[in-house]
């Protein structure tokens, strides 16, 4: 029980208990905030990795398409005539 004052002892006990509760919850609240921030950072990292991989796949697909297009655009009939003239 609190020491006697001009304020009702029930009031001082109530305030003391409320303050003790706030101080008691502070470490758990701080830890919860830390874990939440860490989870958010890891989620952002995973999202960035996924987006980067998707963009790399699009770039690789475009490069492959250009390579195949280049190979198909070579005039093989003229190459065959030129090769025949070289060996003939």
N, CA, C and O atoms as a GROMACS GRO file, in nm:
protein
  352
    1UNK      N    1   0.084  -0.118   0.000
    1UNK     CA    2   0.000   0.000   0.000
    1UNK      C    3   0.089   0.124   0.000
    1UNK      O    4   0.194   0.126   0.064
    2UNK      N    5   0.045   0.226  -0.072
    2UNK     CA    6   0.125   0.347  -0.085
    2UNK      C    7   0.125   0.426   0.046
    2UNK      O    8   0.036   0.411   0.130
    3UNK      N    9   0.227   0.509   0.063
    3UNK     CA   10   0.234   0.589   0.185
    3UNK      C   11   0.123   0.697   0.182
    3UNK      O   12   0.081   0.739   0.075
    4UNK      N   13   0.078   0.739   0.298
    4UNK     CA   14  -0.036   0.833   0.303
    4UNK      C   15   0.000   0.970   0.247
    4UNK      O   16   0.104   1.028   0.280
    5UNK      N   17  -0.087   1.022   0.162
    5UNK     CA   18  -0.070   1.156   0.105
    5UNK      C   19  -0.204   1.227   0.109
    5UNK      O   20  -0.302   1.175   0.162
    6UNK      N   21  -0.206   1.347   0.051
    6UNK     CA   22  -0.332   1.423   0.045
    6UNK      C   23  -0.425   1.362  -0.058
    6UNK      O   24  -0.545   1.389  -0.057
    7UNK      N   25  -0.370   1.279  -0.149
    7UNK     CA   26  -0.450   1.215  -0.252
    7UNK      C   27  -0.495   1.078  -0.199
    7UNK      O   28  -0.423   1.013  -0.124
    8UNK      N   29  -0.612   1.038  -0.240
    8UNK     CA   30  -0.664   0.909  -0.198
    8UNK      C   31  -0.565   0.799  -0.236
    8UNK      O   32  -0.511   0.800  -0.346
    9UNK      N   33  -0.541   0.707  -0.148
    9UNK     CA   34  -0.441   0.602  -0.171
    9UNK      C   35  -0.482   0.510  -0.286
    9UNK      O   36  -0.395   0.453  -0.352
   10UNK      N   37  -0.610   0.496  -0.311
   10UNK     CA   38  -0.655   0.414  -0.424
   10UNK      C   39  -0.612   0.478  -0.557
   10UNK      O   40  -0.580   0.407  -0.652
   11UNK      N   41  -0.613   0.611  -0.562
   11UNK     CA   42  -0.571   0.681  -0.684
   11UNK      C   43  -0.421   0.661  -0.706
   11UNK      O   44  -0.379   0.628  -0.817
   12UNK      N   45  -0.343   0.680  -0.604
   12UNK     CA   46  -0.198   0.663  -0.619
   12UNK      C   47  -0.164   0.519  -0.655
   12UNK      O   48  -0.074   0.495  -0.735
   13UNK      N   49  -0.233   0.423  -0.597
   13UNK     CA   50  -0.210   0.283  -0.632
   13UNK      C   51  -0.245   0.258  -0.779
   13UNK      O   52  -0.173   0.186  -0.849
   14UNK      N   53  -0.354   0.315  -0.825
   14UNK     CA   54  -0.396   0.298  -0.964
   14UNK      C   55  -0.292   0.355  -1.060
   14UNK      O   56  -0.257   0.291  -1.159
   15UNK      N   57  -0.244   0.475  -1.031
   15UNK     CA   58  -0.145   0.539  -1.118
   15UNK      C   59  -0.015   0.459  -1.115
   15UNK      O   60   0.048   0.439  -1.219
   16UNK      N   61   0.025   0.415  -0.998
   16UNK     CA   62   0.148   0.336  -0.986
   16UNK      C   63   0.138   0.208  -1.067
   16UNK      O   64   0.233   0.170  -1.136
   17UNK      N   65   0.024   0.141  -1.060
   17UNK     CA   66   0.007   0.016  -1.135
   17UNK      C   67   0.005   0.042  -1.285
   17UNK      O   68   0.060  -0.036  -1.363
   18UNK      N   69  -0.058   0.152  -1.326
   18UNK     CA   70  -0.060   0.186  -1.469
   18UNK      C   71   0.081   0.215  -1.519
   18UNK      O   72   0.119   0.168  -1.626
   19UNK      N   73   0.158   0.291  -1.444
   19UNK     CA   74   0.295   0.322  -1.482
   19UNK      C   75   0.381   0.196  -1.486
   19UNK      O   76   0.464   0.179  -1.576
   20UNK      N   77   0.360   0.108  -1.391
   20UNK     CA   78   0.436  -0.018  -1.388
   20UNK      C   79   0.401  -0.104  -1.509
   20UNK      O   80   0.488  -0.169  -1.567
   21UNK      N   81   0.273  -0.101  -1.547
   21UNK     CA   82   0.233  -0.179  -1.665
   21UNK      C   83   0.300  -0.124  -1.791
   21UNK      O   84   0.348  -0.201  -1.875
   22UNK      N   85   0.303   0.008  -1.805
   22UNK     CA   86   0.366   0.069  -1.922
   22UNK      C   87   0.515   0.031  -1.927
   22UNK      O   88   0.566  -0.006  -2.033
   23UNK      N   89   0.581   0.041  -1.814
   23UNK     CA   90   0.724   0.007  -1.810
   23UNK      C   91   0.746  -0.143  -1.834
   23UNK      O   92   0.845  -0.182  -1.894
   24UNK      N   93   0.653  -0.224  -1.786
   24UNK     CA   94   0.667  -0.368  -1.806
   24UNK      C   95   0.644  -0.411  -1.950
   24UNK      O   96   0.705  -0.507  -1.997
   25UNK      N   97   0.557  -0.339  -2.020
   25UNK     CA   98   0.527  -0.374  -2.160
   25UNK      C   99   0.628  -0.315  -2.259
   25UNK      O  100   0.633  -0.358  -2.374
   26UNK      N  101   0.708  -0.220  -2.216
   26UNK     CA  102   0.799  -0.152  -2.308
   26UNK      C  103   0.895  -0.247  -2.381
   26UNK      O  104   0.909  -0.236  -2.503
   27UNK      N  105   0.961  -0.340  -2.312
   27UNK     CA  106   1.051  -0.430  -2.385
   27UNK      C  107   0.980  -0.516  -2.489
   27UNK      O  108   1.032  -0.537  -2.599
   28UNK      N  109   0.861  -0.565  -2.455
   28UNK     CA  110   0.787  -0.648  -2.550
   28UNK      C  111   0.743  -0.566  -2.670
   28UNK      O  112   0.747  -0.613  -2.784
   29UNK      N  113   0.700  -0.443  -2.647
   29UNK     CA  114   0.660  -0.355  -2.756
   29UNK      C  115   0.779  -0.324  -2.846
   29UNK      O  116   0.766  -0.326  -2.969
   30UNK      N  117   0.893  -0.295  -2.787
   30UNK     CA  118   1.013  -0.265  -2.865
   30UNK      C  119   1.054  -0.386  -2.948
   30UNK      O  120   1.091  -0.372  -3.065
   31UNK      N  121   1.047  -0.504  -2.890
   31UNK     CA  122   1.084  -0.625  -2.963
   31UNK      C  123   0.985  -0.652  -3.077
   31UNK      O  124   1.025  -0.692  -3.186
   32UNK      N  125   0.857  -0.629  -3.050
   32UNK     CA  126   0.758  -0.646  -3.156
   32UNK      C  127   0.782  -0.551  -3.272
   32UNK      O  128   0.770  -0.590  -3.388
   33UNK      N  129   0.816  -0.426  -3.240
   33UNK     CA  130   0.847  -0.328  -3.346
   33UNK      C  131   0.970  -0.371  -3.425
   33UNK      O  132   0.972  -0.357  -3.548
   34UNK      N  133   1.071  -0.422  -3.357
   34UNK     CA  134   1.192  -0.467  -3.425
   34UNK      C  135   1.161  -0.584  -3.519
   34UNK      O  136   1.206  -0.585  -3.634
   35UNK      N  137   1.085  -0.680  -3.470
   35UNK     CA  138   1.052  -0.796  -3.553
   35UNK      C  139   0.966  -0.756  -3.673
   35UNK      O  140   0.982  -0.811  -3.783
   36UNK      N  141   0.875  -0.662  -3.653
   36UNK     CA  142   0.790  -0.617  -3.762
   36UNK      C  143   0.874  -0.547  -3.869
   36UNK      O  144   0.854  -0.569  -3.988
   37UNK      N  145   0.966  -0.462  -3.826
   37UNK     CA  146   1.054  -0.392  -3.921
   37UNK      C  147   1.143  -0.491  -3.996
   37UNK      O  148   1.165  -0.476  -4.116
   38UNK      N  149   1.194  -0.591  -3.925
   38UNK     CA  150   1.278  -0.693  -3.989
   38UNK      C  151   1.198  -0.773  -4.091
   38UNK      O  152   1.247  -0.802  -4.200
   39UNK      N  153   1.076  -0.810  -4.057
   39UNK     CA  154   0.991  -0.885  -4.150
   39UNK      C  155   0.961  -0.802  -4.274
   39UNK      O  156   0.960  -0.855  -4.385
   40UNK      N  157   0.936  -0.674  -4.256
   40UNK     CA  158   0.909  -0.586  -4.371
   40UNK      C  159   1.030  -0.576  -4.461
   40UNK      O  160   1.018  -0.579  -4.584
   41UNK      N  161   1.148  -0.562  -4.401
   41UNK     CA  162   1.271  -0.552  -4.480
   41UNK      C  163   1.297  -0.681  -4.559
   41UNK      O  164   1.336  -0.675  -4.676
   42UNK      N  165   1.275  -0.795  -4.497
   42UNK     CA  166   1.296  -0.923  -4.566
   42UNK      C  167   1.194  -0.943  -4.678
   42UNK      O  168   1.226  -0.996  -4.783
   43UNK      N  169   1.072  -0.899  -4.654
   43UNK     CA  170   0.970  -0.910  -4.759
   43UNK      C  171   1.006  -0.822  -4.878
   43UNK      O  172   0.989  -0.862  -4.993
   44UNK      N  173   1.055  -0.702  -4.851
   44UNK     CA  174   1.098  -0.613  -4.959
   44UNK      C  175   1.215  -0.675  -5.036
   44UNK      O  176   1.220  -0.665  -5.159
   45UNK      N  177   1.308  -0.737  -4.966
   45UNK     CA  178   1.422  -0.800  -5.033
   45UNK      C  179   1.377  -0.915  -5.122
   45UNK      O  180   1.427  -0.930  -5.234
   46UNK      N  181   1.283  -0.994  -5.074
   46UNK     CA  182   1.233  -1.106  -5.155
   46UNK      C  183   1.158  -1.054  -5.277
   46UNK      O  184   1.170  -1.110  -5.386
   47UNK      N  185   1.082  -0.949  -5.260
   47UNK     CA  186   1.009  -0.891  -5.373
   47UNK      C  187   1.105  -0.834  -5.476
   47UNK      O  188   1.087  -0.853  -5.596
   48UNK      N  189   1.209  -0.765  -5.429
   48UNK     CA  190   1.308  -0.709  -5.522
   48UNK      C  191   1.382  -0.819  -5.597
   48UNK      O  192   1.411  -0.805  -5.716
   49UNK      N  193   1.412  -0.929  -5.529
   49UNK     CA  194   1.481  -1.040  -5.596
   49UNK      C  195   1.392  -1.102  -5.703
   49UNK      O  196   1.440  -1.135  -5.812
   50UNK      N  197   1.265  -1.117  -5.673
   50UNK     CA  198   1.172  -1.174  -5.771
   50UNK      C  199   1.159  -1.083  -5.892
   50UNK      O  200   1.163  -1.130  -6.006
   51UNK      N  201   1.144  -0.954  -5.869
   51UNK     CA  202   1.131  -0.858  -5.978
   51UNK      C  203   1.257  -0.856  -6.064
   51UNK      O  204   1.249  -0.851  -6.187
   52UNK      N  205   1.373  -0.861  -6.000
   52UNK     CA  206   1.499  -0.862  -6.074
   52UNK      C  207   1.511  -0.987  -6.161
   52UNK      O  208   1.556  -0.979  -6.275
   53UNK      N  209   1.470  -1.101  -6.107
   53UNK     CA  210   1.477  -1.225  -6.185
   53UNK      C  211   1.382  -1.219  -6.304
   53UNK      O  212   1.416  -1.265  -6.413
   54UNK      N  213   1.264  -1.164  -6.284
   54UNK     CA  214   1.169  -1.152  -6.395
   54UNK      C  215   1.226  -1.062  -6.505
   54UNK      O  216   1.215  -1.094  -6.623
   55UNK      N  217   1.286  -0.952  -6.466
   55UNK     CA  218   1.342  -0.859  -6.564
   55UNK      C  219   1.460  -0.923  -6.638
   55UNK      O  220   1.477  -0.901  -6.758
   56UNK      N  221   1.541  -1.001  -6.568
   56UNK     CA  222   1.653  -1.071  -6.633
   56UNK      C  223   1.602  -1.174  -6.734
   56UNK      O  224   1.659  -1.190  -6.842
   57UNK      N  225   1.493  -1.243  -6.698
   57UNK     CA  226   1.436  -1.341  -6.791
   57UNK      C  227   1.382  -1.273  -6.916
   57UNK      O  228   1.396  -1.326  -7.026
   58UNK      N  229   1.321  -1.157  -6.901
   58UNK     CA  230   1.270  -1.083  -7.017
   58UNK      C  231   1.386  -1.041  -7.106
   58UNK      O  232   1.377  -1.052  -7.229
   59UNK      N  233   1.495  -0.992  -7.046
   59UNK     CA  234   1.612  -0.951  -7.123
   59UNK      C  235   1.673  -1.070  -7.197
   59UNK      O  236   1.709  -1.059  -7.314
   60UNK      N  237   1.684  -1.184  -7.129
   60UNK     CA  238   1.740  -1.304  -7.192
   60UNK      C  239   1.651  -1.351  -7.307
   60UNK      O  240   1.702  -1.395  -7.411
   61UNK      N  241   1.521  -1.343  -7.290
   61UNK     CA  242   1.429  -1.383  -7.396
   61UNK      C  243   1.444  -1.291  -7.517
   61UNK      O  244   1.441  -1.337  -7.631
   62UNK      N  245   1.458  -1.162  -7.492
   62UNK     CA  246   1.475  -1.067  -7.603
   62UNK      C  247   1.606  -1.093  -7.676
   62UNK      O  248   1.611  -1.086  -7.799
   63UNK      N  249   1.712  -1.122  -7.601
   63UNK     CA  250   1.841  -1.150  -7.665
   63UNK      C  251   1.834  -1.278  -7.748
   63UNK      O  252   1.888  -1.284  -7.858
   64UNK      N  253   1.768  -1.380  -7.695
   64UNK     CA  254   1.752  -1.505  -7.770
   64UNK      C  255   1.672  -1.483  -7.897
   64UNK      O  256   1.707  -1.535  -8.003
   65UNK      N  257   1.565  -1.406  -7.886
   65UNK     CA  258   1.482  -1.377  -8.004
   65UNK      C  259   1.564  -1.304  -8.110
   65UNK      O  260   1.553  -1.335  -8.229
   66UNK      N  261   1.644  -1.208  -8.069
   66UNK     CA  262   1.727  -1.134  -8.166
   66UNK      C  263   1.832  -1.226  -8.230
   66UNK      O  264   1.860  -1.215  -8.349
   67UNK      N  265   1.888  -1.315  -8.149
   67UNK     CA  266   1.988  -1.407  -8.204
   67UNK      C  267   1.928  -1.501  -8.307
   67UNK      O  268   1.986  -1.522  -8.414
   68UNK      N  269   1.811  -1.557  -8.277
   68UNK     CA  270   1.744  -1.647  -8.371
   68UNK      C  271   1.703  -1.570  -8.497
   68UNK      O  272   1.717  -1.621  -8.608
   69UNK      N  273   1.653  -1.449  -8.478
   69UNK     CA  274   1.614  -1.367  -8.593
   69UNK      C  275   1.734  -1.339  -8.682
   69UNK      O  276   1.724  -1.342  -8.805
   70UNK      N  277   1.847  -1.312  -8.622
   70UNK     CA  278   1.970  -1.286  -8.699
   70UNK      C  279   2.011  -1.411  -8.776
   70UNK      O  280   2.049  -1.402  -8.893
   71UNK      N  281   2.004  -1.527  -8.711
   71UNK     CA  282   2.042  -1.651  -8.779
   71UNK      C  283   1.949  -1.679  -8.896
   71UNK      O  284   1.994  -1.720  -9.003
   72UNK      N  285   1.820  -1.658  -8.876
   72UNK     CA  286   1.723  -1.684  -8.984
   72UNK      C  287   1.730  -1.581  -9.096
   72UNK      O  288   1.685  -1.607  -9.208
   73UNK      N  289   1.786  -1.464  -9.067
   73UNK     CA  290   1.789  -1.360  -9.170
   73UNK      C  291   1.907  -1.376  -9.266
   73UNK      O  292   1.914  -1.305  -9.367
   74UNK      N  293   1.998  -1.466  -9.238
   74UNK     CA  294   2.112  -1.490  -9.328
   74UNK      C  295   2.061  -1.557  -9.455
   74UNK      O  296   1.986  -1.655  -9.449
   75UNK      N  297   2.102  -1.505  -9.567
   75UNK     CA  298   2.057  -1.560  -9.696
   75UNK      C  299   2.139  -1.685  -9.728
   75UNK      O  300   2.251  -1.675  -9.778
   76UNK      N  301   2.084  -1.800  -9.698
   76UNK     CA  302   2.159  -1.925  -9.713
   76UNK      C  303   2.179  -1.963  -9.860
   76UNK      O  304   2.279  -2.027  -9.894
   77UNK      N  305   2.087  -1.924  -9.947
   77UNK     CA  306   2.105  -1.963 -10.088
   77UNK      C  307   2.224  -1.891 -10.149
   77UNK      O  308   2.299  -1.949 -10.227
   78UNK      N  309   2.242  -1.765 -10.114
   78UNK     CA  310   2.359  -1.693 -10.169
   78UNK      C  311   2.488  -1.748 -10.109
   78UNK      O  312   2.591  -1.751 -10.177
   79UNK      N  313   2.483  -1.791  -9.983
   79UNK     CA  314   2.602  -1.853  -9.922
   79UNK      C  315   2.636  -1.984  -9.996
   79UNK      O  316   2.753  -2.014 -10.019
   80UNK      N  317   2.534  -2.060 -10.032
   80UNK     CA  318   2.559  -2.186 -10.101
   80UNK      C  319   2.621  -2.162 -10.238
   80UNK      O  320   2.712  -2.234 -10.279
   81UNK      N  321   2.573  -2.061 -10.310
   81UNK     CA  322   2.631  -2.029 -10.442
   81UNK      C  323   2.774  -1.984 -10.427
   81UNK      O  324   2.861  -2.025 -10.504
   82UNK      N  325   2.799  -1.898 -10.327
   82UNK     CA  326   2.936  -1.850 -10.305
   82UNK      C  327   3.030  -1.964 -10.268
   82UNK      O  328   3.143  -1.970 -10.317
   83UNK      N  329   2.982  -2.053 -10.183
   83UNK     CA  330   3.065  -2.168 -10.143
   83UNK      C  331   3.093  -2.260 -10.261
   83UNK      O  332   3.203  -2.312 -10.273
   84UNK      N  333   2.995  -2.280 -10.347
   84UNK     CA  334   3.012  -2.363 -10.465
   84UNK      C  335   3.118  -2.305 -10.559
   84UNK      O  336   3.197  -2.378 -10.618
   85UNK      N  337   3.117  -2.171 -10.571
   85UNK     CA  338   3.215  -2.106 -10.659
   85UNK      C  339   3.354  -2.114 -10.600
   85UNK      O  340   3.452  -2.123 -10.674
   86UNK      N  341   3.365  -2.112 -10.470
   86UNK     CA  342   3.496  -2.122 -10.406
   86UNK      C  343   3.554  -2.263 -10.428
   86UNK      O  344   3.672  -2.276 -10.461
   87UNK      N  345   3.474  -2.365 -10.411
   87UNK     CA  346   3.523  -2.502 -10.422
   87UNK      C  347   3.522  -2.554 -10.566
   87UNK      O  348   3.580  -2.659 -10.592
   88UNK      N  349   3.460  -2.485 -10.658
   88UNK     CA  350   3.452  -2.535 -10.794
   88UNK      C  351   3.576  -2.501 -10.872
   88UNK      O  352   3.586  -2.536 -10.989
   0.00000   0.00000   0.00000
